[in-house]
Amino acid sequence: MIDRIAPTRRPTGERVVMRQTWADLLFLHWPVAPETLAPLLPPGLTLDTFNAAAYVGLVPFTMTGVRPTWSPPVRGLSDFHETNVRTYVHHEGRDPGVWFFSLDAANAPAVRIARALWKLPYHFARMTLARDKGRVRYASERLWPGPLPGTCRAEYTPTGTPAPAEPGTLEHFLAERYVLYARSRNGRLLRGRVHHAPYPLQTATLHALDETLVAAAGITLPRPNEPPPLVHYARAVSVEVFGLRAVRLAR
């Protein structure tokens, strides 16, 4: 059985390299057959499933205060919107984490830095977020690099009472992820850790969704938005980011 609690604890013996805040996180998830996603993963990773289903996630949110530990936030670089397309994986039955198919961000320098240093498939996008009496409107349009189009428009209202997800539930499986995987240009598998308080998850009503990011990632949903995605929301968490490490693969 995969240990899903150990990764939620703050790592010991690892150095914090960045600090940031994640805010207005909208978690949209669709169950998919594992065999549709498995071919898209790099060697060394296995799809993580819940009741035999894999999940594709679409997560729009806002990053603030993004900075190295030795620097204060930098105006024009430290605050921006982001949207990622992801699934959930593990390595040899441990370290359950996230595999990103794409990450779109509204900050060109941050995109270049993340692609170079974090080996993640970042894209530069034009993004906006607006609020109107509790309703949130989020829009993203990918500019470079392709594939294009890569768009996302979501309109939603947070509802319910914020609370941490209970271990063993689907909500915990989907949201409480503290390990990310990446792949270097030479094909080496890398692993990174983050740490934050449990997400203050709450329900949300999705009023509208129009997106092409999942398809741009090479993923075909069984019936787009039928049934509608699972919807969760979290107001904000303060995050510590630890450095990347190489993953030792079994021979």
ABEGO torsion letter per residue (X at the ends): XBBAAAAABBBBGBBBABBBBBBGBBBBBBBBBAAAAAAABBBGBBBBBBGGBBBBBBBBBBBBGBBBAABBBBBGAABBBBBBBBBBBBBGGBGBBBBBABBBBABAAAAAAAAAAAGBBBBBBBBBBBBBGGBBBBBBBBAOBOBOBBBBBBBBBBBEBBBBBBBGBAAAAAABBABBBBBBAAGBBBBBBBBBBBBBBBBBBBABBBBAAAAAAGBBBABBGOBBBBBBBBABBBBBBBBBBBBBBBX
